[in-house]
Amino acid sequence: MKRIILLTAGCFLAVSGCADPYTECKVGPAGDIVVGSIDAMGGMSRWRSVGSIEAVAVVSIYDDTGKAMINEQHQVIKLDKDVILALARTAEGSWTAAVCGDGDSKFKSKGFTASSERKKAIIESLQTILHRVRGPMNLCLGDEKPTATERVRIDGEEMIRVPVAGGAGGVKAYYFDAQTSALRLVTVGADKPGGDGTVTVYSWRIFPNGLAFPVRISVRKIGRNVLIGDKPVLEVDYRQVNF
């Protein structure tokens, strides 16, 4: 971990304590479902006290032909600074990367020269991961603002769809389990079958400290006739997660 590159650029996410941890959450009509989802993750107060998360992740990045680039990464996700740091060892050598939520990034390889396409794919995947691991907290701490709520059925499951406006990542909507409030899906670029976009599918685990973290994140292309298509874009499987 000591060899991971540290960003010197300022990319700090300011969060201040208050009596009501949700006072700063401007979630409008989606208040109940967003707050319920964050509470199901352990609650905003407890998450504010988490400075960073260290984990081992198996990350699969797929190109347009369906070929996967797979690396086991050691990641440090600094929630308070909006930064993700990653280290991976490969057959050729190793690489380190640091990506900030504002788009700033650094990449360094040792033992081989990474192509521009490879660098771009790794940096973009880390940007996606940094956003997705926050789940519903993006709606409180980021620029994405809910505009409405509606009940929908996706693959036979009842969900609460929360469309959003704002944000730089092109997110269109968050989908929450109607029964448990757990975040299930996030759409980007488009938000209906046949559209040009992606859908992120979450699998959560509650850890002994009471905090929930997405142990699997699967990003797929939106299908021609269904929202959740079969073509993978990015898959992340977490283990050895430490807060």
MILOKOL-474055 format. One record per residue: x, y, z of N, C-alpha, C in turn; residue number from 1; residue in one letter. Coordinates in nm, 3 decimals, decimal comma. Layout:
! residues N
((X Y Z) (X Y Z) (X Y Z) NUM 'A') ...
END
This chain:
! residues 243
((0,081 -0,120 0,000) (0,000 0,000 0,000) (0,086 0,126 0,000) 1 'M') ((0,209 0,117 0,054) (0,292 0,236 0,065) (0,332 0,289 -0,071) 2 'K') ((0,321 0,204 -0,172) (0,366 0,246 -0,304) (0,254 0,312 -0,383) 3 'R') ((0,137 0,316 -0,328) (0,026 0,381 -0,398) (0,052 0,530 -0,409) 4 'I') ((0,024 0,585 -0,526) (0,045 0,727 -0,549) (-0,057 0,808 -0,469) 5 'I') ((-0,011 0,916 -0,407) (-0,102 1,005 -0,336) (-0,123 1,129 -0,420) 6 'L') ((-0,247 1,170 -0,434) (-0,277 1,293 -0,506) (-0,240 1,414 -0,421) 7 'L') ((-0,175 1,510 -0,481) (-0,146 1,634 -0,410) (-0,251 1,740 -0,442) 8 'T') ((-0,324 1,719 -0,549) (-0,429 1,815 -0,584) (-0,538 1,814 -0,479) 9 'A') ((-0,595 1,929 -0,456) (-0,702 1,938 -0,356) (-0,831 1,882 -0,410) 10 'G') ((-0,881 1,782 -0,343) (-1,012 1,728 -0,383) (-1,077 1,679 -0,255) 11 'C') ((-1,121 1,771 -0,176) (-1,171 1,741 -0,043) (-1,321 1,757 -0,038) 12 'F') ((-1,391 1,657 0,014) (-1,536 1,662 0,029) (-1,568 1,707 0,170) 13 'L') ((-1,618 1,828 0,183) (-1,642 1,884 0,317) (-1,774 1,833 0,372) 14 'A') ((-1,767 1,776 0,492) (-1,887 1,734 0,562) (-1,874 1,777 0,706) 15 'V') ((-1,970 1,849 0,753) (-1,962 1,898 0,890) (-2,068 1,831 0,974) 16 'S') ((-2,036 1,814 1,099) (-2,128 1,748 1,189) (-2,245 1,838 1,225) 17 'G') ((-2,357 1,778 1,257) (-2,474 1,853 1,299) (-2,564 1,759 1,377) 18 'C') ((-2,659 1,815 1,449) (-2,746 1,734 1,533) (-2,824 1,635 1,449) 19 'A') ((-2,881 1,683 1,340) (-2,952 1,596 1,247) (-2,858 1,566 1,130) 20 'D') ((-2,810 1,442 1,118) (-2,711 1,411 1,013) (-2,764 1,429 0,872) 21 'P') ((-2,897 1,442 0,857) (-2,954 1,454 0,724) (-2,998 1,597 0,690) 22 'Y') ((-2,962 1,693 0,775) (-3,001 1,831 0,751) (-2,952 1,882 0,616) 23 'T') ((-2,831 1,841 0,578) (-2,773 1,889 0,453) (-2,822 1,813 0,331) 24 'E') ((-2,902 1,712 0,350) (-2,951 1,631 0,238) (-3,073 1,697 0,175) 25 'C') ((-3,056 1,757 0,059) (-3,166 1,822 -0,012) (-3,225 1,723 -0,112) 26 'K') ((-3,301 1,628 -0,060) (-3,351 1,520 -0,144) (-3,498 1,534 -0,180) 27 'V') ((-3,561 1,641 -0,137) (-3,697 1,672 -0,178) (-3,794 1,558 -0,165) 28 'G') ((-3,863 1,524 -0,275) (-3,967 1,422 -0,270) (-3,916 1,282 -0,241) 29 'P') ((-3,785 1,262 -0,250) (-3,728 1,129 -0,229) (-3,672 1,112 -0,088) 30 'A') ((-3,707 1,203 0,002) (-3,649 1,202 0,136) (-3,664 1,070 0,207) 31 'G') ((-3,785 1,015 0,209) (-3,808 0,892 0,286) (-3,725 0,775 0,233) 32 'D') ((-3,724 0,757 0,103) (-3,654 0,641 0,047) (-3,503 0,658 0,056) 33 'I') ((-3,451 0,779 0,034) (-3,306 0,801 0,039) (-3,256 0,787 0,183) 34 'V') ((-3,324 0,851 0,278) (-3,284 0,840 0,418) (-3,297 0,695 0,466) 35 'V') ((-3,405 0,629 0,425) (-3,422 0,489 0,463) (-3,312 0,402 0,408) 36 'G') ((-3,266 0,430 0,287) (-3,159 0,351 0,227) (-3,026 0,375 0,298) 37 'S') ((-2,996 0,500 0,331) (-2,872 0,530 0,403) (-2,876 0,469 0,543) 38 'I') ((-2,993 0,477 0,608) (-3,006 0,414 0,740) (-2,981 0,264 0,731) 39 'D') ((-3,028 0,201 0,621) (-3,007 0,057 0,603) (-2,859 0,025 0,584) 40 'A') ((-2,779 0,124 0,542) (-2,634 0,106 0,525) (-2,559 0,130 0,656) 41 'M') ((-2,629 0,176 0,759) (-2,563 0,204 0,886) (-2,588 0,344 0,937) 42 'G') ((-2,644 0,431 0,851) (-2,676 0,566 0,893) (-2,569 0,667 0,858) 43 'G') ((-2,612 0,790 0,829) (-2,519 0,894 0,787) (-2,416 0,928 0,894) 44 'M') ((-2,458 0,933 1,019) (-2,364 0,968 1,127) (-2,246 0,871 1,131) 45 'S') ((-2,274 0,743 1,119) (-2,167 0,643 1,125) (-2,079 0,650 1,002) 46 'R') ((-2,140 0,678 0,886) (-2,059 0,688 0,764) (-1,973 0,812 0,763) 47 'W') ((-2,019 0,919 0,827) (-1,936 1,040 0,834) (-1,807 1,013 0,913) 48 'R') ((-1,810 0,917 1,001) (-1,693 0,888 1,084) (-1,594 0,794 1,014) 49 'S') ((-1,630 0,743 0,897) (-1,542 0,654 0,822) (-1,451 0,738 0,733) 50 'V') ((-1,323 0,741 0,765) (-1,230 0,818 0,683) (-1,195 0,746 0,554) 51 'G') ((-1,168 0,616 0,564) (-1,129 0,542 0,444) (-1,168 0,395 0,457) 52 'S') ((-1,170 0,329 0,342) (-1,200 0,187 0,333) (-1,086 0,121 0,257) 53 'I') ((-1,030 0,014 0,312) (-0,928 -0,064 0,243) (-0,987 -0,198 0,205) 54 'E') ((-0,957 -0,242 0,084) (-1,017 -0,368 0,038) (-0,934 -0,427 -0,075) 55 'A') ((-0,953 -0,556 -0,094) (-0,903 -0,625 -0,212) (-1,020 -0,642 -0,308) 56 'V') ((-0,999 -0,607 -0,434) (-1,107 -0,614 -0,532) (-1,058 -0,685 -0,658) 57 'A') ((-1,138 -0,776 -0,707) (-1,113 -0,835 -0,839) (-1,195 -0,753 -0,938) 58 'V') ((-1,124 -0,681 -1,024) (-1,188 -0,586 -1,116) (-1,176 -0,638 -1,259) 59 'V') ((-1,288 -0,652 -1,326) (-1,292 -0,696 -1,465) (-1,345 -0,583 -1,552) 60 'S') ((-1,263 -0,537 -1,645) (-1,301 -0,428 -1,736) (-1,316 -0,487 -1,875) 61 'I') ((-1,433 -0,468 -1,935) (-1,464 -0,530 -2,064) (-1,455 -0,428 -2,177) 62 'Y') ((-1,396 -0,470 -2,290) (-1,396 -0,383 -2,408) (-1,519 -0,411 -2,492) 63 'D') ((-1,529 -0,344 -2,607) (-1,649 -0,355 -2,689) (-1,669 -0,494 -2,749) 64 'D') ((-1,562 -0,573 -2,753) (-1,573 -0,708 -2,808) (-1,611 -0,810 -2,702) 65 'T') ((-1,614 -0,766 -2,575) (-1,646 -0,856 -2,466) (-1,524 -0,916 -2,399) 66 'G') ((-1,403 -0,878 -2,445) (-1,281 -0,928 -2,384) (-1,257 -0,855 -2,253) 67 'K') ((-1,217 -0,929 -2,149) (-1,201 -0,870 -2,017) (-1,054 -0,852 -1,981) 68 'A') ((-1,023 -0,739 -1,919) (-0,894 -0,716 -1,855) (-0,920 -0,731 -1,705) 69 'M') ((-0,859 -0,832 -1,643) (-0,889 -0,865 -1,504) (-0,766 -0,841 -1,417) 70 'I') ((-0,783 -0,767 -1,311) (-0,676 -0,743 -1,215) (-0,728 -0,759 -1,073) 71 'N') ((-0,644 -0,813 -0,986) (-0,673 -0,806 -0,843) (-0,608 -0,679 -0,791) 72 'E') ((-0,689 -0,593 -0,735) (-0,640 -0,462 -0,691) (-0,647 -0,449 -0,539) 73 'Q') ((-0,549 -0,383 -0,484) (-0,556 -0,337 -0,345) (-0,602 -0,192 -0,353) 74 'H') ((-0,716 -0,163 -0,294) (-0,774 -0,030 -0,303) (-0,784 0,036 -0,166) 75 'Q') ((-0,765 0,166 -0,167) (-0,795 0,250 -0,051) (-0,890 0,357 -0,101) 76 'V') ((-1,011 0,358 -0,045) (-1,112 0,456 -0,084) (-1,121 0,558 0,029) 77 'I') ((-1,073 0,679 0,003) (-1,073 0,785 0,103) (-1,201 0,866 0,088) 78 'K') ((-1,303 0,830 0,164) (-1,432 0,895 0,150) (-1,425 1,043 0,185) 79 'L') ((-1,346 1,078 0,286) (-1,341 1,218 0,330) (-1,268 1,307 0,231) 80 'D') ((-1,183 1,248 0,145) (-1,110 1,327 0,046) (-1,156 1,301 -0,097) 81 'K') ((-1,256 1,214 -0,113) (-1,313 1,184 -0,245) (-1,206 1,131 -0,341) 82 'D') ((-1,127 1,035 -0,292) (-1,016 0,980 -0,370) (-1,017 0,828 -0,358) 83 'V') ((-0,983 0,761 -0,468) (-0,959 0,617 -0,465) (-0,817 0,591 -0,512) 84 'I') ((-0,744 0,510 -0,438) (-0,607 0,470 -0,469) (-0,607 0,321 -0,500) 85 'L') ((-0,533 0,279 -0,600) (-0,533 0,138 -0,637) (-0,393 0,092 -0,676) 86 'A') ((-0,362 -0,031 -0,640) (-0,235 -0,096 -0,675) (-0,267 -0,234 -0,729) 87 'L') ((-0,207 -0,269 -0,842) (-0,226 -0,403 -0,900) (-0,093 -0,456 -0,951) 88 'A') ((-0,071 -0,586 -0,932) (0,046 -0,652 -0,988) (0,000 -0,740 -1,103) 89 'R') ((0,071 -0,734 -1,212) (0,036 -0,809 -1,332) (0,153 -0,897 -1,374) 90 'T') ((0,134 -0,973 -1,481) (0,241 -1,058 -1,532) (0,359 -0,975 -1,582) 91 'A') ((0,331 -0,849 -1,625) (0,438 -0,764 -1,679) (0,510 -0,684 -1,572) 92 'E') ((0,439 -0,655 -1,461) (0,496 -0,570 -1,359) (0,387 -0,528 -1,261) 93 'G') ((0,373 -0,398 -1,243) (0,270 -0,348 -1,153) (0,229 -0,207 -1,196) 94 'S') ((0,115 -0,164 -1,147) (0,074 -0,025 -1,171) (0,005 0,030 -1,047) 95 'W') ((0,011 0,161 -1,034) (-0,060 0,230 -0,928) (-0,139 0,343 -0,990) 96 'T') ((-0,249 0,377 -0,928) (-0,333 0,486 -0,979) (-0,401 0,557 -0,864) 97 'A') ((-0,428 0,684 -0,883) (-0,503 0,764 -0,788) (-0,603 0,846 -0,867) 98 'A') ((-0,728 0,840 -0,828) (-0,835 0,909 -0,900) (-0,919 0,988 -0,801) 99 'V') ((-0,944 1,113 -0,834) (-1,024 1,201 -0,750) (-1,162 1,220 -0,812) 100 'C') ((-1,260 1,245 -0,727) (-1,396 1,262 -0,775) (-1,414 1,379 -0,868) 101 'G') ((-1,323 1,478 -0,865) (-1,336 1,592 -0,954) (-1,274 1,566 -1,091) 102 'D') ((-1,225 1,444 -1,114) (-1,170 1,408 -1,244) (-1,018 1,404 -1,250) 103 'G') ((-0,950 1,459 -1,152) (-0,803 1,456 -1,150) (-0,757 1,312 -1,130) 104 'D') ((-0,647 1,275 -1,194) (-0,599 1,137 -1,182) (-0,450 1,128 -1,210) 105 'S') ((-0,389 1,022 -1,156) (-0,249 0,990 -1,183) (-0,237 0,839 -1,203) 106 'K') ((-0,146 0,801 -1,291) (-0,124 0,659 -1,321) (0,024 0,637 -1,343) 107 'F') ((0,077 0,528 -1,287) (0,218 0,494 -1,305) (0,234 0,344 -1,315) 108 'K') ((0,309 0,300 -1,415) (0,335 0,157 -1,431) (0,483 0,130 -1,407) 109 'S') ((0,515 0,008 -1,362) (0,652 -0,034 -1,337) (0,675 -0,170 -1,402) 110 'K') ((0,778 -0,180 -1,482) (0,810 -0,305 -1,549) (0,750 -0,317 -1,687) 111 'G') ((0,663 -0,225 -1,723) (0,603 -0,226 -1,857) (0,549 -0,086 -1,885) 112 'F') ((0,521 -0,062 -2,011) (0,462 0,066 -2,052) (0,317 0,041 -2,090) 113 'T') ((0,228 0,100 -2,014) (0,084 0,081 -2,038) (0,040 0,165 -2,157) 114 'A') ((-0,042 0,108 -2,244) (-0,096 0,183 -2,357) (-0,193 0,288 -2,308) 115 'S') ((-0,217 0,388 -2,391) (-0,312 0,494 -2,354) (-0,451 0,437 -2,333) 116 'S') ((-0,487 0,334 -2,413) (-0,619 0,273 -2,398) (-0,632 0,202 -2,264) 117 'E') ((-0,525 0,135 -2,224) (-0,527 0,064 -2,096) (-0,536 0,162 -1,980) 118 'R') ((-0,457 0,268 -1,985) (-0,464 0,370 -1,881) (-0,605 0,428 -1,871) 119 'K') ((-0,660 0,462 -1,986) (-0,793 0,523 -1,989) (-0,897 0,430 -1,929) 120 'K') ((-0,891 0,303 -1,964) (-0,988 0,206 -1,913) (-0,976 0,192 -1,762) 121 'A') ((-0,855 0,187 -1,710) (-0,835 0,173 -1,565) (-0,883 0,297 -1,492) 122 'I') ((-0,846 0,415 -1,541) (-0,887 0,540 -1,476) (-1,039 0,554 -1,477) 123 'I') ((-1,102 0,526 -1,589) (-1,248 0,538 -1,597) (-1,317 0,439 -1,505) 124 'E') ((-1,261 0,318 -1,494) (-1,323 0,220 -1,405) (-1,313 0,265 -1,259) 125 'S') ((-1,201 0,323 -1,221) (-1,184 0,370 -1,083) (-1,275 0,489 -1,055) 126 'L') ((-1,296 0,576 -1,154) (-1,391 0,686 -1,137) (-1,531 0,632 -1,112) 127 'Q') ((-1,568 0,530 -1,187) (-1,699 0,468 -1,168) (-1,711 0,406 -1,030) 128 'T') ((-1,608 0,333 -0,989) (-1,610 0,267 -0,858) (-1,623 0,370 -0,746) 129 'I') ((-1,544 0,477 -0,754) (-1,547 0,580 -0,651) (-1,687 0,637 -0,633) 130 'L') ((-1,758 0,655 -0,743) (-1,896 0,704 -0,735) (-1,991 0,599 -0,682) 131 'H') ((-1,982 0,478 -0,734) (-2,083 0,377 -0,703) (-2,077 0,328 -0,559) 132 'R') ((-1,958 0,321 -0,499) (-1,951 0,266 -0,363) (-2,023 0,354 -0,262) 133 'V') ((-2,044 0,480 -0,292) (-2,118 0,567 -0,201) (-2,268 0,539 -0,204) 134 'R') ((-2,314 0,476 -0,311) (-2,455 0,442 -0,320) (-2,546 0,562 -0,300) 135 'G') ((-2,647 0,550 -0,214) (-2,744 0,658 -0,196) (-2,685 0,783 -0,131) 136 'P') ((-2,566 0,772 -0,071) (-2,506 0,892 -0,010) (-2,468 0,995 -0,114) 137 'M') ((-2,456 0,954 -0,242) (-2,433 1,051 -0,348) (-2,544 1,156 -0,353) 138 'N') ((-2,665 1,114 -0,317) (-2,780 1,205 -0,325) (-2,781 1,306 -0,212) 139 'L') ((-2,702 1,283 -0,109) (-2,689 1,379 0,000) (-2,561 1,461 -0,011) 140 'C') ((-2,453 1,397 -0,053) (-2,322 1,460 -0,049) (-2,272 1,507 -0,185) 141 'L') ((-2,345 1,474 -0,291) (-2,301 1,512 -0,425) (-2,392 1,613 -0,491) 142 'G') ((-2,375 1,629 -0,622) (-2,452 1,727 -0,698) (-2,578 1,669 -0,762) 143 'D') ((-2,598 1,539 -0,750) (-2,717 1,477 -0,808) (-2,837 1,500 -0,715) 144 'E') ((-2,943 1,557 -0,767) (-3,059 1,589 -0,686) (-3,184 1,517 -0,737) 145 'K') ((-3,254 1,446 -0,648) (-3,377 1,376 -0,687) (-3,484 1,474 -0,735) 146 'P') ((-3,559 1,433 -0,835) (-3,666 1,519 -0,888) (-3,805 1,460 -0,866) 147 'T') ((-3,814 1,330 -0,835) (-3,944 1,266 -0,817) (-3,924 1,126 -0,764) 148 'A') ((-4,033 1,055 -0,740) (-4,028 0,913 -0,707) (-4,145 0,844 -0,775) 149 'T') ((-4,127 0,718 -0,810) (-4,237 0,640 -0,866) (-4,210 0,491 -0,844) 150 'E') ((-4,315 0,416 -0,831) (-4,303 0,270 -0,817) (-4,297 0,207 -0,955) 151 'R') ((-4,203 0,115 -0,972) (-4,185 0,046 -1,100) (-4,157 -0,100 -1,072) 152 'V') ((-4,167 -0,182 -1,175) (-4,130 -0,323 -1,165) (-4,020 -0,352 -1,265) 153 'R') ((-3,908 -0,404 -1,214) (-3,792 -0,439 -1,297) (-3,765 -0,588 -1,276) 154 'I') ((-3,771 -0,664 -1,383) (-3,749 -0,809 -1,375) (-3,839 -0,872 -1,268) 155 'D') ((-3,961 -0,825 -1,260) (-4,058 -0,882 -1,167) (-4,046 -0,833 -1,024) 156 'G') ((-3,951 -0,743 -0,994) (-3,933 -0,692 -0,859) (-3,983 -0,549 -0,849) 157 'E') ((-4,051 -0,519 -0,737) (-4,103 -0,385 -0,717) (-3,993 -0,295 -0,661) 158 'E') ((-3,974 -0,182 -0,726) (-3,871 -0,087 -0,686) (-3,926 0,054 -0,685) 159 'M') ((-3,852 0,142 -0,616) (-3,881 0,285 -0,618) (-3,778 0,352 -0,707) 160 'I') ((-3,825 0,411 -0,817) (-3,735 0,481 -0,909) (-3,725 0,627 -0,869) 161 'R') ((-3,601 0,676 -0,857) (-3,576 0,815 -0,821) (-3,492 0,879 -0,932) 162 'V') ((-3,555 0,951 -1,025) (-3,477 1,021 -1,128) (-3,402 1,138 -1,065) 163 'P') ((-3,285 1,171 -1,122) (-3,203 1,278 -1,066) (-3,162 1,376 -1,176) 164 'V') ((-3,129 1,497 -1,130) (-3,075 1,601 -1,218) (-2,943 1,648 -1,159) 165 'A') ((-2,854 1,695 -1,247) (-2,725 1,744 -1,201) (-2,621 1,635 -1,193) 166 'G') ((-2,501 1,673 -1,152) (-2,392 1,577 -1,146) (-2,321 1,569 -1,280) 167 'G') ((-2,193 1,532 -1,275) (-2,112 1,529 -1,397) (-2,105 1,391 -1,461) 168 'A') ((-2,161 1,290 -1,395) (-2,144 1,154 -1,445) (-2,255 1,103 -1,534) 169 'G') ((-2,356 1,184 -1,561) (-2,464 1,141 -1,650) (-2,561 1,044 -1,587) 170 'G') ((-2,568 1,039 -1,454) (-2,661 0,948 -1,387) (-2,804 0,993 -1,413) 171 'V') ((-2,890 0,899 -1,448) (-3,030 0,930 -1,478) (-3,123 0,897 -1,363) 172 'K') ((-3,102 0,781 -1,297) (-3,195 0,742 -1,191) (-3,133 0,639 -1,099) 173 'A') ((-3,183 0,639 -0,976) (-3,151 0,539 -0,875) (-3,275 0,455 -0,853) 174 'Y') ((-3,257 0,324 -0,834) (-3,368 0,232 -0,811) (-3,347 0,163 -0,676) 175 'Y') ((-3,447 0,174 -0,588) (-3,438 0,119 -0,454) (-3,539 0,006 -0,435) 176 'F') ((-3,500 -0,095 -0,358) (-3,593 -0,203 -0,324) (-3,710 -0,144 -0,247) 177 'D') ((-3,830 -0,172 -0,294) (-3,950 -0,112 -0,233) (-3,975 -0,163 -0,093) 178 'A') ((-3,920 -0,279 -0,058) (-3,943 -0,337 0,074) (-3,833 -0,301 0,174) 179 'Q') ((-3,708 -0,308 0,131) (-3,595 -0,289 0,223) (-3,527 -0,153 0,212) 180 'T') ((-3,558 -0,078 0,107) (-3,496 0,052 0,076) (-3,352 0,039 0,028) 181 'S') ((-3,300 -0,082 0,014) (-3,163 -0,100 -0,035) (-3,152 -0,053 -0,180) 182 'A') ((-3,042 0,014 -0,212) (-3,019 0,056 -0,350) (-2,991 -0,067 -0,435) 183 'L') ((-3,063 -0,079 -0,546) (-3,049 -0,196 -0,633) (-2,983 -0,163 -0,765) 184 'R') ((-3,020 -0,048 -0,826) (-2,971 -0,015 -0,959) (-2,941 0,134 -0,971) 185 'L') ((-2,848 0,167 -1,060) (-2,823 0,305 -1,099) (-2,807 0,308 -1,251) 186 'V') ((-2,882 0,395 -1,318) (-2,871 0,405 -1,463) (-2,793 0,530 -1,501) 187 'T') ((-2,716 0,517 -1,610) (-2,632 0,626 -1,659) (-2,649 0,637 -1,810) 188 'V') ((-2,664 0,759 -1,860) (-2,673 0,782 -2,004) (-2,812 0,767 -2,060) 189 'G') ((-2,881 0,662 -2,020) (-3,019 0,637 -2,062) (-3,090 0,569 -1,946) 190 'A') ((-3,222 0,557 -1,957) (-3,297 0,502 -1,844) (-3,416 0,418 -1,890) 191 'D') ((-3,401 0,358 -2,007) (-3,507 0,270 -2,054) (-3,450 0,172 -2,155) 192 'K') ((-3,515 0,057 -2,174) (-3,465 -0,041 -2,271) (-3,446 0,021 -2,409) 193 'P') ((-3,340 -0,021 -2,475) (-3,310 0,031 -2,608) (-3,226 0,156 -2,607) 194 'G') ((-3,204 0,214 -2,489) (-3,126 0,336 -2,480) (-2,976 0,309 -2,478) 195 'G') ((-2,899 0,411 -2,507) (-2,754 0,400 -2,506) (-2,704 0,441 -2,368) 196 'D') ((-2,683 0,343 -2,284) (-2,639 0,371 -2,148) (-2,605 0,244 -2,074) 197 'G') ((-2,582 0,259 -1,944) (-2,547 0,145 -1,860) (-2,635 0,140 -1,737) 198 'T') ((-2,640 0,023 -1,677) (-2,709 0,006 -1,550) (-2,616 -0,067 -1,455) 199 'V') ((-2,602 -0,013 -1,336) (-2,519 -0,074 -1,232) (-2,608 -0,156 -1,139) 200 'T') ((-2,571 -0,281 -1,117) (-2,645 -0,371 -1,030) (-2,564 -0,394 -0,903) 201 'V') ((-2,628 -0,376 -0,787) (-2,560 -0,385 -0,658) (-2,591 -0,515 -0,585) 202 'Y') ((-2,489 -0,567 -0,516) (-2,507 -0,672 -0,416) (-2,439 -0,623 -0,288) 203 'S') ((-2,516 -0,617 -0,177) (-2,468 -0,558 -0,054) (-2,440 -0,664 0,052) 204 'W') ((-2,349 -0,628 0,144) (-2,325 -0,711 0,261) (-2,316 -0,621 0,384) 205 'R') ((-2,380 -0,661 0,492) (-2,370 -0,588 0,617) (-2,255 -0,647 0,697) 206 'I') ((-2,158 -0,562 0,735) (-2,039 -0,607 0,807) (-2,063 -0,602 0,958) 207 'F') ((-1,977 -0,669 1,035) (-1,997 -0,676 1,181) (-2,011 -0,540 1,249) 208 'P') ((-1,954 -0,433 1,189) (-1,965 -0,301 1,249) (-2,099 -0,234 1,218) 209 'N') ((-2,186 -0,305 1,146) (-2,318 -0,251 1,115) (-2,325 -0,171 0,987) 210 'G') ((-2,214 -0,153 0,918) (-2,213 -0,078 0,793) (-2,228 -0,173 0,675) 211 'L') ((-2,306 -0,131 0,578) (-2,326 -0,210 0,457) (-2,238 -0,155 0,345) 212 'A') ((-2,178 -0,246 0,269) (-2,088 -0,207 0,160) (-2,118 -0,297 0,041) 213 'F') ((-2,112 -0,243 -0,082) (-2,142 -0,325 -0,200) (-2,029 -0,423 -0,231) 214 'P') ((-2,047 -0,549 -0,196) (-1,943 -0,648 -0,219) (-1,935 -0,689 -0,366) 215 'V') ((-2,037 -0,657 -0,443) (-2,031 -0,678 -0,588) (-2,101 -0,563 -0,660) 216 'R') ((-2,031 -0,507 -0,758) (-2,085 -0,401 -0,843) (-2,073 -0,450 -0,986) 217 'I') ((-2,184 -0,460 -1,054) (-2,184 -0,508 -1,193) (-2,245 -0,402 -1,283) 218 'S') ((-2,164 -0,349 -1,375) (-2,212 -0,248 -1,469) (-2,234 -0,315 -1,605) 219 'V') ((-2,354 -0,303 -1,656) (-2,388 -0,366 -1,784) (-2,450 -0,264 -1,879) 220 'R') ((-2,442 -0,294 -2,007) (-2,510 -0,213 -2,106) (-2,662 -0,231 -2,090) 221 'K') ((-2,737 -0,125 -2,110) (-2,883 -0,138 -2,110) (-2,924 -0,225 -2,229) 222 'I') ((-3,016 -0,316 -2,204) (-3,058 -0,409 -2,309) (-3,150 -0,347 -2,413) 223 'G') ((-3,165 -0,418 -2,522) (-3,253 -0,369 -2,628) (-3,398 -0,371 -2,586) 224 'R') ((-3,436 -0,478 -2,513) (-3,576 -0,492 -2,472) (-3,596 -0,494 -2,321) 225 'N') ((-3,486 -0,493 -2,247) (-3,492 -0,493 -2,100) (-3,394 -0,389 -2,048) 226 'V') ((-3,418 -0,343 -1,927) (-3,329 -0,243 -1,870) (-3,192 -0,301 -1,840) 227 'L') ((-3,189 -0,418 -1,774) (-3,062 -0,481 -1,737) (-3,021 -0,576 -1,849) 228 'I') ((-2,926 -0,531 -1,930) (-2,883 -0,613 -2,042) (-2,780 -0,718 -2,003) 229 'G') ((-2,733 -0,793 -2,102) (-2,640 -0,903 -2,078) (-2,494 -0,865 -2,104) 230 'D') ((-2,469 -0,751 -2,168) (-2,333 -0,716 -2,208) (-2,261 -0,646 -2,093) 231 'K') ((-2,157 -0,707 -2,036) (-2,087 -0,647 -1,922) (-1,995 -0,533 -1,965) 232 'P') ((-1,979 -0,437 -1,876) (-1,887 -0,325 -1,895) (-1,780 -0,328 -1,786) 233 'V') ((-1,824 -0,349 -1,663) (-1,733 -0,349 -1,548) (-1,791 -0,436 -1,439) 234 'L') ((-1,708 -0,521 -1,378) (-1,750 -0,602 -1,264) (-1,645 -0,590 -1,155) 235 'E') ((-1,693 -0,566 -1,033) (-1,604 -0,550 -0,918) (-1,652 -0,642 -0,807) 236 'V') ((-1,566 -0,731 -0,763) (-1,597 -0,821 -0,653) (-1,502 -0,791 -0,538) 237 'D') ((-1,560 -0,748 -0,424) (-1,480 -0,707 -0,309) (-1,465 -0,820 -0,208) 238 'Y') ((-1,349 -0,823 -0,144) (-1,325 -0,909 -0,029) (-1,224 -0,840 0,061) 239 'R') ((-1,209 -0,889 0,181) (-1,118 -0,829 0,279) (-1,143 -0,679 0,293) 240 'Q') ((-1,269 -0,645 0,315) (-1,307 -0,504 0,330) (-1,285 -0,463 0,475) 241 'V') ((-1,210 -0,354 0,494) (-1,181 -0,301 0,627) (-1,213 -0,152 0,632) 242 'N') ((-1,286 -0,111 0,735) (-1,324 0,029 0,751) (-1,225 0,099 0,843) 243 'F') 
END
